[in-house]
């Protein structure tokens, strides 16, 4: 990727008029900032949340700043496969045929203290962070316009550097650790999914690109219910690091925005902050962690996702 002559900020986003975008988790945090900046540039944003009230509240906040914003509320709970199917069916009815330019899989949960099961019987972090986005992308892929510029962005996490895929403990069945097992594995799954999807689309000759990003150490509502509810030592380290190594949600959204809209973003590449340990800073291409580079793990995970969700991802 060419060196940036100046830091890449939201002001660098090219015009988005005429583009239809879905951003999951856009009612708060990084997703909200992503939606706001793309709406500012003219994109039509479909903004699903777990309730219509939450979706409309986020839309009201954005429109208070950007009255011309084109925003459509909807309901989507990624922890429920039924909700994923219902959202996809709603989109198909409202926007039939090739009608989508950009899908940003951003929504997630983080470090739930105790192991919880969803209505489908899946561990909640694995379901929300990976299985839901996998199924959603499979359902919506036929609606992506098959042309240059169409893009799928999958938001991962810097913790994937220390993660590993344990297929014998994929959903915390044997041992559950909130952060460095369940959460990190679910975000590694996202990155493996992004790279495998890129490989499959390339093999099929599709012009749709797949990029991935991580926000660094961004302070969002994930931290409110995540590490802060964990062991006291982790809370202490977190509070000490925040003033020096963290950034707000607006800056945390920049790698996602870069991966989503800039012509310099390359399919199959990964983007994060350019600061120390990729914790904060402006977007740049970052190294793909070694655990995400095993195509055998990616293929096995893909097959497992299809088996668990019952969704066959056809390309």
C-alpha positions as a Markdown table, in Angstrom:
| # | Residue | x | y | z |
|---|---|---|---|---|
| 1 | Unk | 0.0 | 0.0 | 0.0 |
| 2 | Unk | 1.4 | 3.5 | -0.8 |
| 3 | Unk | 2.6 | 5.5 | 2.1 |
| 4 | Unk | 0.2 | 8.1 | 3.4 |
| 5 | Unk | 1.6 | 11.6 | 3.0 |
| 6 | Unk | -0.7 | 12.8 | 5.9 |
| 7 | Unk | -2.8 | 11.0 | 8.5 |
| 8 | Unk | -5.9 | 9.5 | 7.1 |
| 9 | Unk | -9.0 | 10.9 | 8.8 |
| 10 | Unk | -12.8 | 10.9 | 8.2 |
| 11 | Unk | -12.3 | 14.0 | 6.1 |
| 12 | Unk | -10.5 | 11.8 | 3.5 |
| 13 | Unk | -13.6 | 9.7 | 2.9 |
| 14 | Unk | -14.6 | 10.0 | -0.8 |
| 15 | Unk | -18.2 | 10.9 | -1.7 |
| 16 | Unk | -20.6 | 8.1 | -0.9 |
| 17 | Unk | -23.7 | 9.4 | -2.7 |
| 18 | Unk | -25.6 | 6.5 | -4.4 |
| 19 | Unk | -24.1 | 3.8 | -2.2 |
| 20 | Unk | -26.3 | 1.6 | 0.0 |
| 21 | Unk | -24.6 | 0.4 | 3.2 |
| 22 | Unk | -25.5 | -2.0 | 6.0 |
| 23 | Unk | -23.6 | -1.5 | 9.3 |
| 24 | Unk | -24.3 | -3.9 | 12.1 |
| 25 | Unk | -24.0 | -2.5 | 15.6 |
| 26 | Unk | -24.3 | 1.0 | 14.4 |
| 27 | Unk | -26.5 | 2.2 | 17.3 |
| 28 | Unk | -23.4 | 2.8 | 19.5 |
| 29 | Unk | -19.6 | 2.9 | 19.6 |
| 30 | Unk | -17.5 | 2.3 | 16.5 |
| 31 | Unk | -20.5 | 1.3 | 14.4 |
| 32 | Unk | -22.2 | 4.6 | 15.3 |
| 33 | Unk | -19.2 | 6.6 | 14.3 |
| 34 | Unk | -18.8 | 4.7 | 11.1 |
| 35 | Unk | -22.5 | 5.3 | 10.2 |
| 36 | Unk | -22.3 | 9.0 | 11.0 |
| 37 | Unk | -19.2 | 9.6 | 8.8 |
| 38 | Unk | -20.6 | 7.6 | 5.9 |
| 39 | Unk | -23.9 | 9.4 | 6.2 |
| 40 | Unk | -22.1 | 12.7 | 6.2 |
| 41 | Unk | -20.6 | 11.7 | 2.8 |
| 42 | Unk | -24.0 | 10.9 | 1.3 |
| 43 | Unk | -24.3 | 7.1 | 1.8 |
| 44 | Unk | -27.7 | 5.5 | 2.4 |
| 45 | Unk | -27.3 | 3.7 | 5.7 |
| 46 | Unk | -29.4 | 0.8 | 6.8 |
| 47 | Unk | -29.0 | 0.8 | 10.6 |
| 48 | Unk | -30.2 | -2.4 | 12.3 |
| 49 | Unk | -30.1 | -2.8 | 16.1 |
| 50 | Unk | -31.5 | -5.3 | 18.6 |
| 51 | Unk | -34.6 | -3.2 | 18.9 |
| 52 | Unk | -36.3 | -0.6 | 16.7 |
| 53 | Unk | -36.2 | 1.9 | 19.6 |
| 54 | Unk | -32.4 | 1.6 | 19.7 |
| 55 | Unk | -32.1 | 1.9 | 15.9 |
| 56 | Unk | -34.3 | 5.0 | 15.8 |
| 57 | Unk | -32.6 | 6.7 | 18.7 |
| 58 | Unk | -29.2 | 6.4 | 16.9 |
| 59 | Unk | -30.8 | 7.7 | 13.7 |
| 60 | Unk | -32.2 | 10.7 | 15.6 |
| 61 | Unk | -28.7 | 11.5 | 17.0 |
| 62 | Unk | -27.1 | 11.4 | 13.6 |
| 63 | Unk | -29.9 | 13.5 | 12.0 |
| 64 | Unk | -29.6 | 16.1 | 14.7 |
| 65 | Unk | -26.1 | 16.7 | 13.3 |
| 66 | Unk | -26.7 | 15.8 | 9.7 |
| 67 | Unk | -30.3 | 16.6 | 8.7 |
| 68 | Unk | -29.8 | 15.3 | 5.2 |
| 69 | Unk | -28.7 | 11.9 | 6.3 |
| 70 | Unk | -30.4 | 9.0 | 4.6 |
| 71 | Unk | -30.9 | 6.4 | 7.4 |
| 72 | Unk | -33.2 | 3.4 | 7.6 |
| 73 | Unk | -33.9 | 1.6 | 10.9 |
| 74 | Unk | -34.3 | -2.1 | 11.2 |
| 75 | Unk | -34.1 | -4.9 | 13.8 |
| 76 | Unk | -31.3 | -7.5 | 14.0 |
| 77 | Unk | -30.0 | -9.6 | 16.8 |
| 78 | Unk | -26.9 | -11.5 | 15.6 |
| 79 | Unk | -27.2 | -13.9 | 18.6 |
| 80 | Unk | -30.3 | -15.3 | 17.0 |
| 81 | Unk | -30.2 | -17.1 | 13.7 |
| 82 | Unk | -34.0 | -16.5 | 13.3 |
| 83 | Unk | -33.4 | -12.8 | 13.7 |
| 84 | Unk | -30.6 | -13.0 | 11.1 |
| 85 | Unk | -32.9 | -14.8 | 8.6 |
| 86 | Unk | -35.8 | -12.3 | 9.3 |
| 87 | Unk | -33.5 | -9.3 | 8.7 |
| 88 | Unk | -32.2 | -10.8 | 5.5 |
| 89 | Unk | -35.8 | -11.6 | 4.3 |
| 90 | Unk | -36.8 | -8.0 | 5.1 |
| 91 | Unk | -33.8 | -6.6 | 3.1 |
| 92 | Unk | -34.7 | -8.9 | 0.2 |
| 93 | Unk | -38.2 | -7.7 | 0.2 |
| 94 | Unk | -37.3 | -4.0 | 0.4 |
| 95 | Unk | -34.3 | -4.1 | -1.9 |
| 96 | Unk | -34.6 | -7.1 | -4.3 |
| 97 | Unk | -31.8 | -8.1 | -6.6 |
| 98 | Unk | -28.2 | -6.7 | -6.6 |
| 99 | Unk | -28.9 | -3.7 | -4.4 |
| 100 | Unk | -26.1 | -3.5 | -1.8 |
| 101 | Unk | -22.7 | -1.8 | -2.1 |
| 102 | Unk | -21.1 | -2.3 | 1.3 |
| 103 | Unk | -21.7 | -4.6 | 4.2 |
| 104 | Unk | -19.8 | -3.8 | 7.5 |
| 105 | Unk | -19.9 | -6.6 | 10.0 |
| 106 | Unk | -19.1 | -4.5 | 13.1 |
| 107 | Unk | -21.5 | -5.6 | 15.9 |
| 108 | Unk | -20.1 | -7.7 | 18.7 |
| 109 | Unk | -20.0 | -8.5 | 22.4 |
| 110 | Unk | -17.0 | -8.8 | 24.6 |
| 111 | Unk | -15.8 | -10.8 | 27.6 |
| 112 | Unk | -19.1 | -11.9 | 29.0 |
| 113 | Unk | -18.1 | -12.9 | 32.6 |
| 114 | Unk | -19.9 | -16.3 | 32.6 |
| 115 | Unk | -20.7 | -18.7 | 29.8 |
| 116 | Unk | -24.1 | -17.9 | 28.3 |
| 117 | Unk | -26.0 | -19.8 | 25.7 |
| 118 | Unk | -28.2 | -18.1 | 23.0 |
| 119 | Unk | -31.7 | -19.2 | 22.1 |
| 120 | Unk | -30.0 | -21.5 | 19.5 |
| 121 | Unk | -27.8 | -23.1 | 22.1 |
| 122 | Unk | -24.6 | -21.4 | 21.0 |
| 123 | Unk | -22.1 | -19.7 | 23.3 |
| 124 | Unk | -23.0 | -16.1 | 23.1 |
| 125 | Unk | -19.7 | -14.5 | 22.1 |
| 126 | Unk | -19.1 | -17.1 | 19.4 |
| 127 | Unk | -22.7 | -16.7 | 18.2 |
| 128 | Unk | -22.8 | -12.9 | 18.1 |
| 129 | Unk | -19.3 | -12.2 | 16.9 |
| 130 | Unk | -18.9 | -15.0 | 14.3 |
| 131 | Unk | -21.9 | -17.2 | 13.6 |
| 132 | Unk | -24.3 | -14.3 | 13.2 |
| 133 | Unk | -22.1 | -12.4 | 10.8 |
| 134 | Unk | -21.2 | -15.5 | 8.9 |
| 135 | Unk | -24.9 | -16.3 | 8.3 |
| 136 | Unk | -25.8 | -12.7 | 7.6 |
| 137 | Unk | -23.0 | -12.3 | 5.0 |
| 138 | Unk | -24.2 | -15.6 | 3.3 |
| 139 | Unk | -27.8 | -14.4 | 3.1 |
| 140 | Unk | -26.9 | -11.0 | 1.8 |
| 141 | Unk | -24.1 | -11.9 | -0.6 |
| 142 | Unk | -26.5 | -12.4 | -3.5 |
| 143 | Unk | -27.6 | -8.8 | -3.0 |
| 144 | Unk | -24.1 | -7.3 | -3.4 |
| 145 | Unk | -23.6 | -5.6 | -6.6 |
| 146 | Unk | -21.0 | -7.5 | -8.6 |
| 147 | Unk | -18.8 | -4.6 | -9.5 |
| 148 | Unk | -15.6 | -2.9 | -8.5 |
| 149 | Unk | -16.1 | -1.0 | -5.3 |
| 150 | Unk | -18.5 | -3.4 | -3.7 |
| 151 | Unk | -17.0 | -4.5 | -0.4 |
| 152 | Unk | -17.5 | -6.6 | 2.7 |
| 153 | Unk | -15.7 | -5.4 | 5.8 |
| 154 | Unk | -15.3 | -7.7 | 8.9 |
| 155 | Unk | -14.2 | -6.0 | 12.1 |
| 156 | Unk | -11.8 | -8.2 | 14.2 |
| 157 | Unk | -9.7 | -7.3 | 17.2 |
| 158 | Unk | -6.0 | -6.8 | 18.1 |
| 159 | Unk | -6.4 | -9.7 | 20.6 |
| 160 | Unk | -6.2 | -12.2 | 17.7 |
| 161 | Unk | -2.4 | -12.0 | 18.1 |
| 162 | Unk | -2.7 | -14.1 | 21.2 |
| 163 | Unk | -5.7 | -16.2 | 20.1 |
| 164 | Unk | -5.9 | -19.7 | 18.8 |
| 165 | Unk | -8.6 | -21.9 | 17.3 |
| 166 | Unk | -9.4 | -24.8 | 19.6 |
| 167 | Unk | -11.9 | -26.8 | 17.7 |
| 168 | Unk | -12.3 | -29.1 | 20.7 |
| 169 | Unk | -13.4 | -26.1 | 22.8 |
| 170 | Unk | -14.9 | -23.9 | 20.1 |
| 171 | Unk | -17.8 | -22.6 | 22.3 |
| 172 | Unk | -16.2 | -22.9 | 25.7 |
| 173 | Unk | -17.7 | -26.3 | 26.3 |
| 174 | Unk | -14.6 | -27.6 | 28.2 |
| 175 | Unk | -13.3 | -24.4 | 29.7 |
| 176 | Unk | -14.6 | -20.9 | 29.5 |
| 177 | Unk | -12.4 | -17.8 | 29.9 |
| 178 | Unk | -14.2 | -14.6 | 29.0 |
| 179 | Unk | -11.5 | -12.6 | 27.3 |
| 180 | Unk | -8.5 | -14.6 | 26.2 |
| 181 | Unk | -10.4 | -17.6 | 25.1 |
| 182 | Unk | -14.0 | -17.0 | 24.2 |
| 183 | Unk | -13.7 | -13.4 | 23.0 |
| 184 | Unk | -10.3 | -13.7 | 21.3 |
| 185 | Unk | -11.3 | -16.9 | 19.6 |
| 186 | Unk | -14.5 | -15.4 | 18.2 |
| 187 | Unk | -12.6 | -12.5 | 16.8 |
| 188 | Unk | -9.9 | -14.8 | 15.3 |
| 189 | Unk | -12.8 | -16.7 | 13.7 |
| 190 | Unk | -13.9 | -13.4 | 12.1 |
| 191 | Unk | -10.4 | -12.9 | 10.6 |
| 192 | Unk | -10.2 | -16.4 | 9.4 |
| 193 | Unk | -13.6 | -16.0 | 7.8 |
| 194 | Unk | -12.6 | -12.7 | 6.1 |
| 195 | Unk | -9.5 | -14.3 | 4.6 |
| 196 | Unk | -11.3 | -17.4 | 3.5 |
| 197 | Unk | -14.1 | -15.4 | 1.9 |
| 198 | Unk | -11.5 | -13.3 | 0.1 |
| 199 | Unk | -9.9 | -16.5 | -1.3 |
| 200 | Unk | -13.2 | -17.9 | -2.4 |
| 201 | Unk | -14.4 | -14.7 | -4.1 |
| 202 | Unk | -11.0 | -14.4 | -5.8 |
| 203 | Unk | -11.2 | -17.9 | -7.1 |
| 204 | Unk | -14.8 | -17.3 | -8.3 |
| 205 | Unk | -13.7 | -14.2 | -10.2 |
| 206 | Unk | -15.9 | -11.9 | -8.2 |
| 207 | Unk | -15.0 | -8.2 | -8.1 |
| 208 | Unk | -16.4 | -7.9 | -4.5 |
| 209 | Unk | -13.5 | -7.2 | -2.1 |
| 210 | Unk | -13.2 | -8.4 | 1.5 |
| 211 | Unk | -11.2 | -6.4 | 4.0 |
| 212 | Unk | -10.8 | -6.6 | 7.7 |
| 213 | Unk | -9.9 | -4.1 | 10.4 |
| 214 | Unk | -9.4 | -3.7 | 14.1 |
| 215 | Unk | -9.9 | -0.5 | 16.2 |
| 216 | Unk | -7.0 | -0.9 | 18.6 |
| 217 | Unk | -7.8 | 0.0 | 22.2 |
| 218 | Unk | -10.9 | 2.0 | 21.6 |
| 219 | Unk | -13.1 | 3.0 | 24.5 |
| 220 | Unk | -16.7 | 2.0 | 23.7 |
| 221 | Unk | -19.6 | 0.3 | 25.5 |
| 222 | Unk | -17.8 | -3.0 | 25.0 |
| 223 | Unk | -15.3 | -2.0 | 27.7 |
| 224 | Unk | -18.2 | -1.1 | 30.0 |
| 225 | Unk | -19.4 | -4.6 | 30.1 |
| 226 | Unk | -16.3 | -6.4 | 29.1 |
| 227 | Unk | -12.8 | -6.2 | 30.8 |
| 228 | Unk | -14.2 | -3.9 | 33.5 |
| 229 | Unk | -16.3 | -6.7 | 34.8 |
| 230 | Unk | -13.4 | -9.2 | 34.9 |
| 231 | Unk | -10.7 | -9.8 | 37.5 |
| 232 | Unk | -9.5 | -6.9 | 39.6 |
| 233 | Unk | -5.9 | -7.2 | 38.1 |
| 234 | Unk | -7.3 | -6.8 | 34.6 |
| 235 | Unk | -9.4 | -3.8 | 35.7 |
| 236 | Unk | -6.3 | -2.2 | 37.3 |
| 237 | Unk | -4.2 | -2.6 | 34.2 |
| 238 | Unk | -7.0 | -1.4 | 32.0 |
| 239 | Unk | -7.5 | 1.8 | 34.1 |
| 240 | Unk | -3.8 | 2.5 | 34.0 |
| 241 | Unk | -3.4 | 2.1 | 30.3 |
| 242 | Unk | -6.5 | 4.0 | 29.2 |
| 243 | Unk | -5.1 | 7.6 | 29.4 |
| 244 | Unk | -2.0 | 6.7 | 27.4 |
| 245 | Unk | -2.8 | 3.9 | 25.0 |
| 246 | Unk | -6.5 | 4.2 | 24.3 |
| 247 | Unk | -8.6 | 6.3 | 21.9 |
| 248 | Unk | -12.2 | 7.3 | 21.6 |
| 249 | Unk | -14.7 | 5.6 | 19.4 |
| 250 | Unk | -14.4 | 8.2 | 16.6 |
| 251 | Unk | -10.7 | 7.4 | 16.2 |
| 252 | Unk | -11.3 | 3.7 | 16.7 |
| 253 | Unk | -13.7 | 3.7 | 13.7 |
| 254 | Unk | -11.0 | 5.0 | 11.3 |
| 255 | Unk | -9.5 | 1.6 | 10.4 |
| 256 | Unk | -13.0 | 0.3 | 9.6 |
| 257 | Unk | -13.8 | 3.4 | 7.5 |
| 258 | Unk | -10.4 | 3.1 | 5.7 |
| 259 | Unk | -11.1 | -0.6 | 5.0 |
| 260 | Unk | -14.6 | 0.2 | 3.8 |
| 261 | Unk | -14.1 | 3.1 | 1.4 |
| 262 | Unk | -10.6 | 4.0 | 0.4 |
| 263 | Unk | -9.3 | 2.9 | -3.0 |
| 264 | Unk | -6.0 | 2.0 | -1.3 |
| 265 | Unk | -7.6 | -0.8 | 0.8 |
| 266 | Unk | -6.8 | -4.1 | -0.8 |
| 267 | Unk | -9.0 | -7.2 | -0.6 |
| 268 | Unk | -7.5 | -9.8 | 1.8 |
| 269 | Unk | -5.7 | -7.1 | 3.8 |
| 270 | Unk | -6.0 | -6.1 | 7.4 |
| 271 | Unk | -6.1 | -2.5 | 8.8 |
| 272 | Unk | -5.5 | -1.1 | 12.2 |
| 273 | Unk | -4.0 | 1.9 | 14.1 |
| 274 | Unk | -0.4 | 3.0 | 13.3 |
| 275 | Unk | 0.6 | 3.7 | 16.9 |
| 276 | Unk | 2.5 | 1.7 | 19.4 |
| 277 | Unk | 1.3 | -2.0 | 19.5 |
| 278 | Unk | -1.5 | -0.9 | 17.2 |
| 279 | Unk | -3.4 | 0.4 | 20.2 |
| 280 | Unk | -4.2 | 3.9 | 18.9 |
| 281 | Unk | -3.4 | 6.1 | 15.9 |
| 282 | Unk | -4.4 | 6.6 | 12.3 |
| 283 | Unk | -5.2 | 3.7 | 9.9 |
| 284 | Unk | -2.6 | 1.6 | 8.2 |
| 285 | Unk | -2.2 | -1.9 | 6.8 |
| 286 | Unk | -1.1 | -4.2 | 9.6 |
| 287 | Unk | 0.3 | -7.7 | 9.7 |
| 288 | Unk | -2.2 | -10.6 | 9.7 |
| 289 | Unk | -1.6 | -12.6 | 12.9 |
| 290 | Unk | -0.1 | -16.0 | 12.4 |
| 291 | Unk | -3.1 | -17.9 | 13.8 |
| 292 | Unk | -5.3 | -16.4 | 11.1 |
| 293 | Unk | -3.0 | -17.5 | 8.2 |
| 294 | Unk | -3.8 | -21.2 | 8.3 |
| 295 | Unk | -6.1 | -22.0 | 5.3 |
| 296 | Unk | -6.9 | -25.4 | 6.8 |
| 297 | Unk | -8.3 | -23.8 | 9.9 |
| 298 | Unk | -10.2 | -21.4 | 7.8 |
| 299 | Unk | -11.8 | -24.1 | 5.7 |
| 300 | Unk | -12.6 | -26.2 | 8.8 |
| 301 | Unk | -14.2 | -23.2 | 10.5 |
| 302 | Unk | -16.2 | -22.4 | 7.4 |
| 303 | Unk | -17.6 | -26.0 | 7.3 |
| 304 | Unk | -18.4 | -25.8 | 11.0 |
| 305 | Unk | -20.2 | -22.5 | 10.6 |
| 306 | Unk | -22.3 | -24.0 | 7.8 |
| 307 | Unk | -23.1 | -27.0 | 10.0 |
| 308 | Unk | -24.0 | -25.1 | 13.0 |
| 309 | Unk | -26.1 | -22.4 | 11.3 |
| 310 | Unk | -27.6 | -24.6 | 8.6 |
| 311 | Unk | -26.7 | -21.9 | 6.1 |
| 312 | Unk | -24.8 | -22.9 | 3.0 |
| 313 | Unk | -22.7 | -20.0 | 1.8 |
| 314 | Unk | -22.9 | -20.2 | -2.0 |
| 315 | Unk | -20.6 | -18.0 | -4.1 |
